[in-house]
Amino acid sequence: ESGAVGDEGLEGARPRNGGDLTRVVGRLHNLAVSDGGDASLARLQRHVSEAFDLMMLRLERKYAEEGLPPLPAELSERDKINALAPRSHCPTLRGHAHMLRGWRNAA
């Protein structure tokens, strides 16, 4: 695919040790805009969705590793984030998780 935004284009945008999700999405946006067209928007939306899914998978794994009981299947994404990243333990992560959820839902 010509001009595709590949993983190598995102290397500088990947968060490291709790990096800033806003910077990552900003980098994705810049890459999409510089590439032009609807294909870029679709890739941006896919990257945001994949980032959210990966973040949730990691939060769920960490939760399970701590030996906590499984969360009810009917929990909303918002409630799931609140349970997986409680404000008392990781307020920054919780805020970033909700922000990324909002971006994913808007995409």
PETABEL-V714940 format. One line per field, one symbol per residue. ss: DSSP state (a for helix, b for strand, c for the rest). phi: phi as a letter, one per 30 degrees, with the letter a starting at -180 (. if undefined). psi: psi as a letter, one per 30 degrees, with the letter a starting at -180 (. if undefined). A space follows every 50 residues. Layout:
ss = ???
phi = ???
psi = ???
This chain:
ss = ccccccaaaaaaacccccccaaaaaaaaaaaaaaacaaaaaaaaaaaaaa aaaaaaaaaaaaaaacccccccccccaaaaaaaaccaaaaaaaaaaaaaa aaaaaac
phi = .diddceddcedcddbhieddddddddddddddddiiddddddedddddd ddddddddddddddddiddeddddddedddddddbdedcadddddddddd ddddddd
psi = kkgkjlefffeffkkkhhljeeeeeeeeeeeeeffllfeeeeeeeeeeee eeeeeeeeeeeeeefggllkkkfgkleeeeeeefikefeieeeeeeeeee eeeeef.
